[in-house]
Amino acid sequence: MIADQTARYVLADRAYDAGYFRDAITAIGAEPVIPPNPTRKHPASYDRQRYKARNQIERLVSRLKRFRRIATRYDRRALYFLSAIQLVAALEWIPIVDSA
């Protein structure tokens, strides 16, 4: 899944806390930022501050999926899908001024 990717960090939740997945992450030269599973005998350390960024990413994806075009991947071409994501992200970034 990540063999051909490049990254500095890989953020994931506890479901991905497996030795083979951590080894695959380090094989591509990235640092795994995965909290340890509570059942692990020897829990691995992770950067808590970097892991907090995962929550922000998840919330952004949730807000993007409120738009049907993105949630259903309506666009067939990757360029059109990317432009739809950029448009919705811009709409999410612009503060809406309440006229009341």
C-alpha positions in Angstrom: 0.0 0.0 0.0 2.8 2.5 0.8 5.7 0.8 -1.0 6.0 3.3 -3.8 5.2 6.4 -1.8 7.5 9.0 -0.3 6.8 10.8 3.0 8.5 12.1 6.1 5.8 11.0 8.5 2.9 8.5 8.2 0.0 9.3 10.5 -2.4 6.5 11.3 -4.7 5.3 14.0 -4.2 2.4 16.4 -5.7 -0.1 13.9 -2.4 0.2 11.9 -0.2 -0.5 14.9 1.4 -3.7 13.5 5.1 -4.6 13.2 4.9 -5.3 9.5 3.3 -1.9 8.8 5.7 0.0 10.9 8.6 -1.8 9.1 7.1 -0.9 5.7 6.9 2.8 6.9 10.5 2.8 7.9 11.5 1.1 4.7 10.3 4.1 2.7 12.3 6.4 5.0 9.4 7.8 6.9 8.7 8.0 10.6 5.5 6.2 11.8 3.3 8.3 14.0 0.9 5.7 15.3 -0.3 5.4 18.9 0.3 1.9 20.3 -2.5 -0.6 20.6 -3.4 -1.0 24.3 -2.8 -4.8 24.1 0.8 -4.4 23.0 3.4 -5.8 25.5 6.1 -3.3 24.4 4.4 -0.1 23.2 6.2 2.0 20.7 6.7 5.7 21.2 5.1 8.3 18.9 5.0 12.0 18.6 1.8 13.2 20.2 1.9 16.7 18.7 2.2 15.3 15.2 -0.7 12.8 15.9 -2.9 15.7 16.8 -2.6 16.9 13.2 -4.4 13.7 12.1 -7.5 14.9 13.9 -7.5 18.2 11.9 -7.1 16.3 8.7 -10.0 13.9 9.5 -12.2 16.9 10.3 -11.3 18.6 7.0 -12.1 15.4 5.1 -15.4 15.2 6.9 -16.3 18.7 5.9 -15.3 18.1 2.3 -17.5 15.1 2.1 -20.6 17.2 2.9 -20.5 18.1 -0.8 -22.1 15.3 -2.8 -19.8 15.7 -5.8 -16.8 14.9 -3.6 -18.4 12.2 -1.4 -19.5 10.2 -4.5 -16.4 11.0 -6.6 -18.7 12.2 -9.3 -15.8 13.4 -11.6 -14.2 10.8 -13.7 -11.0 12.6 -14.4 -8.5 13.2 -11.5 -8.0 16.8 -12.6 -11.7 17.6 -12.3 -11.9 15.9 -8.9 -8.9 17.8 -7.7 -10.4 21.1 -8.9 -13.6 20.3 -7.1 -11.7 19.6 -3.9 -9.8 22.9 -4.2 -13.0 24.8 -4.8 -14.7 23.3 -1.8 -11.6 23.8 0.4 -11.6 27.5 -0.6 -15.3 27.7 0.3 -14.5 26.1 3.7 -11.6 28.5 4.3 -13.6 31.7 3.5 -15.4 32.9 6.6 -19.1 33.4 6.0 -20.3 36.8 7.3 -23.7 36.7 8.9 -25.8 39.7 7.8 -28.0 39.6 10.9 
